[in-house]
Amino acid sequence: MPEFVPIASTNDIPPGEMTVVDVNGTEIAIANIDGEYCAFTNSCTHRGGPLGEGLLLPGGIVECPFHGGQFNARTGAVVQGPPTEPVRTYAVEVVGDSIRVAAG
């Protein structure tokens, strides 16, 4: 069973927004997709662009600010190149107003 680490409050990330947090030395982006929180590595698999500084598009698609590559925020799958490899995603749980991600 993974250990969940509190990383933000639901009040910190409005719907349609993202933020970046550090979890044990790893930058993780958290997206609020209409009240559903998704967590994924903050680094694009193409050239390392900061995904949390990109765009959160309708349908939970994250667009990298460097070259426009797109990923599904829920699954990490590539939606549009140039990236060819998915980004890592993390399990998320919400307890009260605390957003927690699975560490490790």
VEXGU-449567 format. One line per 10 residues: their letters; for each residue x, y, z of C-alpha. Coordinates in nm, 3 decimals, always signed. Each point is the difference from the previous one (the first is absolute). Layout:
N
a = X/Y/Z ~ ...
***
This chain:
104
mpefvpiast = +0.000/+0.000/+0.000 ~ +0.154/+0.335/-0.102 ~ +0.063/+0.276/+0.249 ~ -0.202/+0.311/-0.084 ~ +0.167/+0.334/+0.069 ~ -0.204/+0.321/+0.048 ~ +0.111/+0.253/-0.261 ~ -0.269/+0.268/-0.031 ~ -0.347/+0.111/+0.101 ~ -0.295/-0.020/-0.235
ndippgemtv = -0.029/+0.377/+0.054 ~ +0.348/+0.047/-0.153 ~ -0.086/-0.132/-0.348 ~ -0.317/+0.137/-0.162 ~ -0.174/-0.199/-0.277 ~ +0.189/+0.030/-0.328 ~ +0.328/+0.088/+0.174 ~ +0.326/-0.180/+0.082 ~ +0.274/+0.038/+0.256 ~ +0.338/-0.161/+0.053
vdvngteiai = +0.118/-0.152/+0.327 ~ +0.315/-0.174/+0.116 ~ -0.051/-0.350/+0.137 ~ +0.317/-0.155/+0.138 ~ +0.214/+0.188/-0.254 ~ -0.225/-0.066/-0.300 ~ -0.200/+0.279/-0.164 ~ -0.359/-0.111/-0.049 ~ -0.271/+0.200/-0.178 ~ -0.354/-0.015/+0.139
anidgeycaf = -0.293/+0.086/-0.227 ~ -0.358/+0.069/+0.109 ~ -0.226/-0.134/-0.276 ~ -0.349/+0.105/+0.110 ~ +0.063/-0.113/+0.358 ~ +0.203/-0.309/-0.093 ~ +0.366/+0.031/+0.098 ~ +0.264/-0.163/-0.219 ~ +0.372/-0.017/+0.073 ~ +0.280/-0.054/-0.249
tnscthrggp = +0.372/+0.064/-0.039 ~ +0.066/+0.368/-0.069 ~ +0.254/-0.077/-0.274 ~ -0.104/-0.058/-0.363 ~ +0.152/-0.316/-0.146 ~ +0.100/+0.186/-0.317 ~ +0.239/+0.273/+0.122 ~ -0.078/+0.031/+0.371 ~ -0.245/+0.290/-0.025 ~ -0.178/+0.095/+0.324
lgeglllpgg = -0.348/-0.144/-0.056 ~ -0.143/+0.177/+0.305 ~ +0.075/+0.331/-0.174 ~ -0.179/-0.110/-0.316 ~ -0.368/+0.005/-0.086 ~ -0.276/-0.217/+0.143 ~ -0.233/-0.051/-0.296 ~ -0.357/-0.131/-0.004 ~ -0.029/-0.373/+0.058 ~ +0.295/-0.009/+0.238
ivecpfhggq = +0.272/+0.048/-0.260 ~ +0.324/+0.164/+0.111 ~ +0.203/+0.191/-0.260 ~ +0.374/+0.050/+0.046 ~ +0.105/+0.365/-0.023 ~ +0.318/-0.085/-0.197 ~ -0.112/-0.177/-0.318 ~ -0.375/-0.056/+0.043 ~ +0.012/-0.371/+0.076 ~ -0.317/-0.120/+0.171
fnartgavvq = -0.069/-0.263/+0.264 ~ -0.310/-0.144/+0.162 ~ +0.026/+0.126/+0.359 ~ -0.188/-0.303/+0.133 ~ +0.205/-0.273/-0.171 ~ +0.322/+0.172/-0.107 ~ -0.050/-0.123/-0.358 ~ +0.130/+0.211/-0.288 ~ -0.289/+0.168/-0.182 ~ +0.205/+0.206/-0.245
gpptepvrty = +0.372/-0.001/-0.089 ~ +0.278/+0.082/-0.007 ~ +0.033/-0.216/+0.317 ~ -0.017/-0.375/-0.062 ~ +0.022/-0.123/+0.361 ~ -0.272/+0.048/+0.265 ~ +0.056/+0.192/+0.322 ~ -0.020/-0.176/+0.334 ~ -0.323/+0.047/+0.193 ~ -0.058/-0.031/+0.374
avevvgdsir = -0.297/-0.124/+0.198 ~ -0.190/+0.282/+0.170 ~ -0.239/-0.004/+0.293 ~ -0.194/+0.284/+0.158 ~ -0.069/-0.013/+0.373 ~ -0.211/+0.292/+0.113 ~ +0.168/+0.293/-0.176 ~ +0.345/-0.166/-0.006 ~ +0.133/-0.120/-0.337 ~ +0.242/-0.290/+0.043
vaag = +0.217/-0.184/-0.253 ~ +0.154/-0.345/+0.020 ~ +0.369/+0.043/+0.077 ~ +0.257/-0.226/-0.154
***
